[in-house]
Amino acid sequence: MRSTTASQPGINRMRYLTIAAVLATAHLLLALSSLLVGFSLGMGRFESGGDVDQLESLATALSDTLLSPVSHVQIKGSSSALQWAAVLGNSILWGAVLAVPAGTRLLRRKGAAF
């Protein structure tokens, strides 16, 4: 018969992975939407000859930050699938790193070992 303390680390790991998956999904959606907004506003400005507004600057800075590690990797000219895999991997990395503080708080609250 299994004790509840033996199954506790598995439950905590599952909670951590759930938090990481939620954060990775949120990161991916925010990164892609800010990239889309920045690109759309930039194209509109390019066609009209207007100046850069604050929303475009904010969206561009946000997408640059969220896509930061992958934007420094030379994947241009690679296949589209490889580029999407790099963007997805970037979001998974961000989700895993951002979930660490939430996971440690959860573990301290429960008093269990990870």
Buried (B, 14 or more C-beta within 10 A) or exposed (E): EEEEEEEBEEEBEEBBBEBBBBBBEBBBEBBBBBBEBBBEBBEEBEEEEEEEEEEBEBBBEBBBEBBEEBBEEEBEEEEEEEBEBBBEBBBBBBBBEBBEEBBEEBBEEEEBEE
